[in-house]
Amino acid sequence: MAGTRRGISAGGTGVVDAVGANCAVPGVWPPVTIGDRRFVDGGVRSVANADLAAGYERVVIVAPVAQGTGPLMPSPGDPGVAAGAGG
């Protein structure tokens, strides 16, 4: 699967599309097209998407299915990891 990590911003997307994209898992439920982009659940990329918290002082990650499903964070060399994530 190729693509870039991109979030859905509040206010620019309807609830139905946002929830549909959050449920979209390849092979189970199809991607949702919003504007000119197709979205799938962030769990396809990483169980917890913990790398999105980079740069924050305190972070709590709740990942109840993390054990046995792969790393919580993608490897630093993973091309899917965007540099400078944080806030």
Secondary structure, DSSP 8 states (H G I E B T S, - for coil): ---------TTSS-HHHHHHHHH--TTTS--EEETTEEE--GGGT-SS-GGGGTT-S------TT-TTS--SS--TT-TTS-TT---
